Amino acid sequence: MGNRVARTLAVAVAGLFAGHVIVYRILAPGPPQRSVLTGGASHAYLPFALAIGLMLAVAAGGRTFRLGFRRATIRGTDRRRPGFAGTLILPAVAQAAAFIALEVLERVLAGAPMGTLLGPLLPVGVALQLVVGATGGLLLAGLDRAGEITGRAVAVRRPTAPATEPHRWPPASPTPRHRPRSALLIRGPPARA
């Protein structure tokens, strides 16, 4: 699994559980409504899962900033940023699919009927997960860009030597064009051209 994929998945885990909590707060603000909507499935794992997901997301954000910083300061690192699909569409779709899988898994483990998914939970949940997933992708892209800008600001660029000749030797006999500057300060007869 690539580094970029791992970072995106870490942010998607946090977004999945945060979006899961938000969906249930929107659709079922009170505990009695929530128990009817979940169909008996327990959400006791959500606080722990959300904390783990947020820690993974913070680590992924730091790693993303660091990679952008390194891309700007170290020569030879030609890592390109992902395009529109890699930044917005893929994380959003993956997160929405994970939400559906999580809801189905919750109901299977609890022995709850699948019919409660067909109400407002699934459309609202998928829509919210698409938004949260795209936001997570944008956050990673912004951190990558911020790291790159910071790296350019603090980078010390050294001029590169020409690749053909590492050192230019002075000509064997100084011509007026190649005469050292200190020669102009020496008294003597004028130079003949």
Backbone as CSV, one residue per row, in Angstrom:
resi,resn,N_x,N_y,N_z,CA_x,CA_y,CA_z,C_x,C_y,C_z
1,MET,0.846,-1.166,0.000,0.000,0.000,0.000,0.897,1.236,0.000
2,GLY,0.579,2.164,-0.866,1.387,3.360,-0.983,1.204,4.294,0.200
3,ASN,2.161,5.183,0.329,2.147,6.151,1.427,0.934,7.074,1.336
4,ARG,0.614,7.511,0.139,-0.518,8.411,-0.058,-1.833,7.708,0.287
5,VAL,-1.935,6.436,-0.082,-3.147,5.667,0.208,-3.311,5.495,1.716
6,ALA,-2.218,5.200,2.401,-2.282,5.013,3.859,-2.719,6.301,4.559
7,ARG,-2.194,7.425,4.113,-2.593,8.698,4.715,-4.059,9.004,4.448
8,THR,-4.509,8.733,3.238,-5.909,8.974,2.903,-6.828,8.064,3.711
9,LEU,-6.425,6.809,3.882,-7.240,5.887,4.674,-7.304,6.307,6.139
10,ALA,-6.194,6.821,6.664,-6.199,7.262,8.062,-7.177,8.411,8.266
11,VAL,-7.197,9.348,7.344,-8.140,10.461,7.438,-9.563,9.968,7.190
12,ALA,-9.724,8.994,6.300,-11.057,8.452,6.015,-11.640,7.725,7.222
13,VAL,-10.788,7.064,8.009,-11.279,6.383,9.220,-11.850,7.411,10.189
14,ALA,-11.113,8.495,10.393,-11.612,9.553,11.289,-12.897,10.155,10.733
15,GLY,-12.928,10.413,9.433,-14.115,10.982,8.813,-15.305,10.046,8.860
16,LEU,-15.035,8.752,8.706,-16.117,7.772,8.750,-16.811,7.783,10.110
17,PHE,-16.042,7.722,11.178,-16.659,7.671,12.504,-17.229,9.028,12.919
18,ALA,-16.557,10.122,12.533,-17.107,11.447,12.840,-18.415,11.659,12.081
19,GLY,-18.432,11.280,10.804,-19.658,11.398,10.026,-20.753,10.497,10.555
20,HIS,-20.375,9.333,11.058,-21.338,8.395,11.640,-22.029,9.028,12.853
21,VAL,-21.231,9.646,13.700,-21.797,10.318,14.886,-22.703,11.471,14.456
22,ILE,-22.251,12.257,13.488,-23.024,13.422,13.044,-24.358,12.998,12.425
23,VAL,-24.333,11.934,11.613,-25.574,11.466,10.982,-26.594,11.091,12.043
24,TYR,-26.164,10.369,13.055,-27.116,9.952,14.085,-27.564,11.134,14.944
25,ARG,-26.727,12.132,15.111,-27.149,13.343,15.850,-28.173,14.145,15.054
26,ILE,-28.022,14.139,13.728,-28.972,14.876,12.891,-30.321,14.151,12.839
27,LEU,-30.282,12.860,12.547,-31.524,12.109,12.329,-32.215,11.686,13.620
28,ALA,-31.440,11.475,14.673,-32.022,11.009,15.935,-31.348,11.742,17.084
29,PRO,-31.801,12.945,17.413,-31.128,13.735,18.448,-31.234,13.128,19.850
30,GLY,-32.279,12.395,20.142,-32.458,11.835,21.481,-32.183,10.340,21.518
31,PRO,-31.874,9.797,22.694,-31.597,8.354,22.819,-32.759,7.464,22.398
32,PRO,-34.028,7.791,22.706,-35.104,6.888,22.251,-35.197,6.829,20.726
33,GLN,-35.046,7.981,20.084,-35.089,8.005,18.620,-33.906,7.234,18.031
34,ARG,-32.751,7.372,18.657,-31.550,6.699,18.175,-31.692,5.180,18.267
35,SER,-32.296,4.684,19.356,-32.453,3.233,19.492,-33.427,2.684,18.451
36,VAL,-34.445,3.456,18.098,-35.371,3.029,17.049,-34.665,3.028,15.697
37,LEU,-33.861,4.074,15.430,-33.178,4.200,14.139,-32.119,3.123,13.958
38,THR,-31.403,2.793,15.028,-30.355,1.777,14.910,-30.919,0.374,14.883
39,GLY,-32.124,0.200,15.298,-32.732,-1.124,15.298,-32.107,-2.053,16.319
40,GLY,-31.620,-1.512,17.391,-31.011,-2.326,18.440,-29.510,-2.469,18.321
41,ALA,-28.910,-1.948,17.260,-27.455,-2.033,17.102,-26.792,-1.070,18.081
42,SER,-25.707,-1.522,18.667,-25.026,-0.713,19.679,-23.967,0.177,19.043
43,HIS,-23.857,1.388,19.565,-22.807,2.321,19.148,-21.840,2.592,20.293
44,ALA,-21.688,1.640,21.172,-20.794,1.826,22.323,-19.343,1.940,21.889
45,TYR,-18.997,1.428,20.735,-17.618,1.468,20.248,-17.243,2.824,19.647
46,LEU,-18.220,3.667,19.315,-17.953,4.900,18.569,-17.002,5.870,19.261
47,PRO,-17.106,6.155,20.571,-16.143,7.096,21.157,-14.693,6.619,21.029
48,PHE,-14.466,5.341,21.276,-13.108,4.801,21.154,-12.640,4.824,19.699
49,ALA,-13.507,4.401,18.781,-13.152,4.380,17.361,-12.900,5.792,16.838
50,LEU,-13.691,6.750,17.298,-13.497,8.135,16.877,-12.169,8.683,17.393
51,ALA,-11.813,8.365,18.627,-10.526,8.822,19.185,-9.350,8.225,18.408
52,ILE,-9.418,6.943,18.106,-8.356,6.296,17.325,-8.288,6.910,15.927
53,GLY,-9.435,7.113,15.319,-9.470,7.716,13.986,-8.894,9.120,13.968
54,LEU,-9.197,9.913,14.981,-8.651,11.275,15.039,-7.140,11.260,15.241
55,MET,-6.640,10.325,16.055,-5.178,10.224,16.223,-4.511,9.829,14.909
56,LEU,-5.106,8.902,14.191,-4.568,8.521,12.883,-4.601,9.692,11.904
57,ALA,-5.683,10.467,11.951,-5.803,11.617,11.048,-4.761,12.689,11.361
58,VAL,-4.501,12.932,12.629,-3.480,13.917,13.004,-2.102,13.446,12.545
59,ALA,-1.813,12.162,12.733,-0.534,11.616,12.272,-0.412,11.707,10.751
60,ALA,-1.493,11.407,10.041,-1.480,11.488,8.579,-1.309,12.928,8.118
61,GLY,-1.941,13.868,8.813,-1.782,15.284,8.458,-0.352,15.756,8.668
62,GLY,0.257,15.348,9.765,1.657,15.714,10.015,2.586,15.119,8.974
63,ARG,2.339,13.884,8.615,3.157,13.215,7.597,2.974,13.890,6.237
64,THR,1.774,14.290,5.922,1.507,14.967,4.653,2.232,16.305,4.593
65,PHE,2.174,17.072,5.689,2.885,18.352,5.739,4.381,18.122,5.569
66,ARG,4.903,17.103,6.239,6.344,16.809,6.171,6.756,16.432,4.748
67,LEU,5.953,15.628,4.066,6.297,15.247,2.703,6.265,16.441,1.756
68,GLY,5.301,17.340,1.942,5.286,18.560,1.133,6.508,19.425,1.407
69,PHE,6.902,19.503,2.674,8.093,20.264,3.061,9.336,19.656,2.423
70,ARG,9.459,18.334,2.481,10.623,17.660,1.906,10.664,17.833,0.394
71,ARG,9.508,17.801,-0.251,9.474,17.964,-1.703,10.037,19.328,-2.101
72,ALA,9.820,20.324,-1.269,10.285,21.671,-1.596,11.751,21.888,-1.225
73,THR,12.278,21.164,-0.256,13.633,21.438,0.209,14.687,20.475,-0.302
74,ILE,14.314,19.283,-0.699,15.297,18.295,-1.131,15.201,18.115,-2.632
75,ARG,16.352,18.245,-3.265,16.369,18.071,-4.715,16.192,16.612,-5.066
76,GLY,15.648,16.391,-6.220,15.479,15.033,-6.702,14.188,14.374,-6.228
77,THR,13.429,15.035,-5.368,12.146,14.469,-4.955,11.087,15.039,-5.876
78,ASP,10.702,14.260,-6.844,9.731,14.718,-7.837,8.407,14.012,-7.619
79,ARG,7.877,14.131,-6.436,6.581,13.526,-6.148,5.499,14.519,-6.558
80,ARG,4.641,14.046,-7.397,3.555,14.917,-7.852,2.348,14.791,-6.934
81,ARG,1.605,15.851,-6.838,0.367,15.823,-6.050,-0.721,15.130,-6.857
82,PRO,-1.674,14.486,-6.166,-2.755,13.829,-6.906,-3.675,14.863,-7.542
83,GLY,-4.380,14.439,-8.564,-5.305,15.331,-9.252,-6.636,15.412,-8.533
84,PHE,-7.628,15.884,-9.266,-8.963,16.080,-8.711,-9.564,14.769,-8.204
85,ALA,-9.422,13.713,-8.994,-10.007,12.424,-8.608,-9.338,11.878,-7.355
86,GLY,-8.034,11.977,-7.271,-7.318,11.459,-6.113,-7.521,12.282,-4.858
87,THR,-7.818,13.556,-5.034,-7.986,14.433,-3.877,-9.404,14.420,-3.336
88,LEU,-10.393,14.464,-4.202,-11.785,14.598,-3.759,-12.643,13.355,-3.963
89,ILE,-12.654,12.838,-5.158,-13.624,11.803,-5.506,-13.331,10.473,-4.815
90,LEU,-12.096,9.994,-4.910,-11.790,8.681,-4.336,-11.985,8.620,-2.821
91,PRO,-11.482,9.594,-2.043,-11.739,9.511,-0.601,-13.226,9.594,-0.256
92,ALA,-13.959,10.413,-0.970,-15.387,10.572,-0.675,-16.155,9.288,-0.983
93,VAL,-15.914,8.691,-2.127,-16.625,7.473,-2.505,-16.232,6.314,-1.585
94,ALA,-14.938,6.214,-1.272,-14.492,5.147,-0.374,-15.126,5.293,1.006
95,GLN,-15.227,6.509,1.474,-15.810,6.738,2.796,-17.310,6.445,2.794
96,ALA,-18.011,6.799,1.749,-19.444,6.495,1.660,-19.668,4.985,1.590
97,ALA,-18.836,4.277,0.843,-18.957,2.819,0.773,-18.659,2.182,2.130
98,ALA,-17.672,2.726,2.849,-17.352,2.209,4.179,-18.506,2.459,5.152
99,PHE,-19.204,3.574,4.988,-20.363,3.862,5.840,-21.460,2.818,5.627
100,ILE,-21.737,2.500,4.378,-22.757,1.492,4.084,-22.344,0.141,4.681
101,ALA,-21.076,-0.224,4.485,-20.592,-1.495,5.030,-20.672,-1.513,6.555
102,LEU,-20.360,-0.401,7.192,-20.411,-0.320,8.653,-21.838,-0.450,9.161
103,GLU,-22.771,0.191,8.487,-24.175,0.094,8.895,-24.702,-1.329,8.738
104,VAL,-24.351,-1.968,7.635,-24.782,-3.354,7.421,-24.154,-4.258,8.480
105,LEU,-22.871,-4.068,8.760,-22.185,-4.880,9.767,-22.788,-4.691,11.156
106,GLU,-23.102,-3.462,11.503,-23.742,-3.200,12.802,-25.056,-3.969,12.926
107,ARG,-25.852,-3.964,11.880,-27.148,-4.638,11.938,-27.005,-6.163,11.925
108,VAL,-26.030,-6.664,11.210,-25.802,-8.115,11.193,-25.351,-8.584,12.570
109,LEU,-24.425,-7.871,13.187,-23.924,-8.265,14.508,-24.998,-8.152,15.585
110,ALA,-25.886,-7.174,15.447,-26.941,-6.990,16.445,-28.170,-7.842,16.137
111,GLY,-28.212,-8.438,14.967,-29.393,-9.199,14.579,-30.581,-8.297,14.292
112,ALA,-30.320,-7.055,13.954,-31.381,-6.079,13.685,-31.844,-6.207,12.238
113,PRO,-33.068,-5.799,11.957,-33.572,-5.873,10.582,-32.876,-4.847,9.679
114,MET,-32.682,-5.226,8.431,-32.033,-4.336,7.460,-32.985,-3.264,6.947
115,GLY,-34.248,-3.396,7.226,-35.235,-2.437,6.734,-35.045,-1.037,7.271
116,THR,-34.408,-0.887,8.438,-34.204,0.462,8.990,-33.181,1.254,8.192
117,LEU,-32.398,0.568,7.370,-31.435,1.276,6.514,-32.123,2.022,5.383
118,LEU,-33.261,1.533,4.959,-33.918,2.095,3.784,-34.659,3.392,4.071
119,GLY,-34.733,3.801,5.303,-35.380,5.065,5.648,-34.464,6.233,5.323
120,PRO,-34.526,7.271,6.109,-33.690,8.446,5.834,-32.207,8.231,6.177
121,LEU,-31.886,7.174,6.916,-30.505,6.969,7.367,-29.529,6.811,6.214
122,LEU,-29.828,5.959,5.282,-28.883,5.676,4.207,-28.648,6.874,3.286
123,PRO,-29.677,7.532,2.756,-29.394,8.673,1.870,-28.693,9.831,2.579
124,VAL,-29.154,10.159,3.781,-28.524,11.269,4.512,-27.101,10.882,4.909
125,GLY,-26.929,9.651,5.358,-25.602,9.193,5.772,-24.613,9.171,4.631
126,VAL,-25.029,8.656,3.479,-24.126,8.607,2.322,-23.788,10.020,1.857
127,ALA,-24.778,10.900,1.794,-24.508,12.279,1.374,-23.523,12.965,2.322
128,LEU,-23.735,12.784,3.621,-22.829,13.405,4.584,-21.426,12.797,4.494
129,GLN,-21.337,11.491,4.296,-20.024,10.858,4.178,-19.295,11.319,2.914
130,LEU,-20.033,11.571,1.844,-19.396,12.110,0.637,-18.792,13.484,0.912
131,VAL,-19.526,14.317,1.628,-19.020,15.658,1.950,-17.822,15.573,2.898
132,VAL,-17.935,14.745,3.938,-16.844,14.621,4.908,-15.613,14.009,4.247
133,GLY,-15.785,13.026,3.360,-14.653,12.421,2.661,-13.940,13.405,1.752
134,ALA,-14.710,14.200,1.011,-14.101,15.211,0.145,-13.383,16.269,0.975
135,THR,-13.951,16.622,2.123,-13.304,17.601,3.003,-11.992,17.049,3.544
136,GLY,-11.970,15.770,3.906,-10.729,15.152,4.371,-9.665,15.151,3.287
137,GLY,-10.069,14.853,2.049,-9.117,14.905,0.932,-8.580,16.310,0.702
138,LEU,-9.471,17.303,0.797,-9.024,18.691,0.655,-8.089,19.101,1.784
139,LEU,-8.367,18.627,2.976,-7.502,18.928,4.116,-6.101,18.376,3.896
140,LEU,-6.011,17.137,3.417,-4.692,16.562,3.134,-3.980,17.326,2.019
141,ALA,-4.711,17.680,0.980,-4.100,18.436,-0.113,-3.627,19.807,0.370
142,GLY,-4.404,20.447,1.239,-4.001,21.740,1.786,-2.777,21.635,2.672
143,LEU,-2.697,20.580,3.476,-1.516,20.388,4.320,-0.276,20.097,3.485
144,ASP,-0.451,19.340,2.413,0.671,19.074,1.508,1.171,20.365,0.881
145,ARG,0.252,21.176,0.434,0.612,22.460,-0.192,1.244,23.407,0.821
146,ALA,0.705,23.436,2.042,1.280,24.297,3.078,2.701,23.867,3.418
147,GLY,2.937,22.560,3.471,4.292,22.073,3.717,5.241,22.459,2.597
148,GLU,4.747,22.397,1.372,5.577,22.772,0.232,5.900,24.271,0.251
149,ILE,4.923,25.095,0.563,5.154,26.545,0.625,6.126,26.879,1.753
150,THR,5.947,26.228,2.900,6.860,26.459,4.021,8.266,26.008,3.666
151,GLY,8.384,24.878,3.001,9.692,24.388,2.587,10.378,25.326,1.623
152,ARG,9.637,25.888,0.694,10.236,26.859,-0.237,10.686,28.117,0.472
153,ALA,9.952,28.505,1.515,10.300,29.732,2.230,11.578,29.577,3.038
154,VAL,11.824,28.396,3.570,12.998,28.212,4.423,14.146,27.514,3.712
155,ALA,13.932,27.069,2.492,14.971,26.321,1.779,16.127,27.235,1.399
156,VAL,17.318,26.704,1.513,18.523,27.400,1.066,18.895,26.775,-0.261
157,ARG,18.757,27.542,-1.295,19.074,27.040,-2.630,20.522,27.394,-2.961
158,ARG,21.278,26.380,-3.335,22.665,26.589,-3.737,22.711,26.562,-5.253
159,PRO,23.492,27.471,-5.847,23.580,27.444,-7.313,24.281,26.161,-7.767
160,THR,23.830,25.640,-8.860,24.432,24.415,-9.370,25.572,24.754,-10.305
161,ALA,26.600,23.934,-10.290,27.730,24.109,-11.193,27.333,23.597,-12.573
162,PRO,27.920,24.140,-13.624,27.593,23.636,-14.957,27.960,22.159,-15.062
163,ALA,27.161,21.420,-15.766,27.359,19.980,-15.858,28.491,19.610,-16.813
164,THR,28.844,20.493,-17.759,29.851,20.133,-18.754,31.265,20.279,-18.232
165,GLU,31.570,21.348,-17.556,32.938,21.599,-17.108,32.898,22.021,-15.638
166,PRO,33.454,21.197,-14.733,33.347,21.510,-13.319,34.130,22.753,-12.893
167,HIS,35.256,23.087,-13.581,36.052,24.247,-13.177,36.622,24.913,-14.418
168,ARG,36.453,26.217,-14.521,36.992,26.952,-15.674,38.350,27.492,-15.316
169,TRP,39.312,27.097,-16.096,40.665,27.594,-15.885,40.812,28.932,-16.597
170,PRO,41.621,29.842,-16.006,41.829,31.123,-16.700,42.646,30.899,-17.970
171,PRO,42.522,31.806,-18.939,43.290,31.639,-20.180,44.789,31.721,-19.901
172,ALA,45.571,31.144,-20.806,47.021,31.109,-20.631,47.607,32.514,-20.604
173,SER,47.167,33.404,-21.474,47.654,34.782,-21.449,46.451,35.692,-21.299
174,PRO,46.503,36.610,-20.325,45.326,37.467,-20.113,45.071,38.376,-21.307
175,THR,43.875,38.397,-21.762,43.464,39.323,-22.809,42.686,40.434,-22.111
176,PRO,42.445,41.533,-22.783,41.713,42.621,-22.103,40.361,42.166,-21.559
177,ARG,39.753,41.220,-22.226,38.458,40.760,-21.765,38.582,39.893,-20.509
178,HIS,39.658,39.161,-20.361,39.844,38.261,-19.244,40.799,38.806,-18.193
179,ARG,41.131,40.089,-18.282,42.063,40.673,-17.342,41.412,40.760,-15.967
180,PRO,42.117,40.369,-14.925,41.551,40.479,-13.575,41.261,41.923,-13.223
181,ARG,40.295,42.121,-12.363,39.917,43.482,-11.968,41.066,44.205,-11.255
182,SER,41.878,43.473,-10.536,42.975,44.120,-9.819,44.011,44.685,-10.780
183,ALA,44.042,44.183,-12.028,45.002,44.685,-13.001,44.678,46.116,-13.406
184,LEU,43.457,46.517,-13.234,43.090,47.884,-13.596,43.679,48.898,-12.616
185,LEU,44.049,48.488,-11.458,44.596,49.384,-10.452,46.114,49.498,-10.514
186,ILE,46.746,48.714,-11.332,48.222,48.740,-11.446,48.615,49.817,-12.450
187,ARG,49.648,50.605,-12.085,50.117,51.633,-13.001,51.023,51.004,-14.023
188,GLY,50.930,51.454,-15.205,51.779,50.939,-16.269,51.355,51.520,-17.595
189,PRO,52.026,51.107,-18.660,51.646,51.633,-19.977,50.282,51.106,-20.381
190,PRO,49.610,51.868,-21.246,48.284,51.417,-21.674,48.372,50.106,-22.461
191,ALA,47.352,49.317,-22.361,47.295,48.031,-23.079,46.962,48.277,-24.524
192,ARG,47.641,47.520,-25.408,47.363,47.641,-26.844,46.328,46.612,-27.218
193,ALA,45.399,47.037,-27.978,44.326,46.115,-28.362,44.595,45.430,-29.639
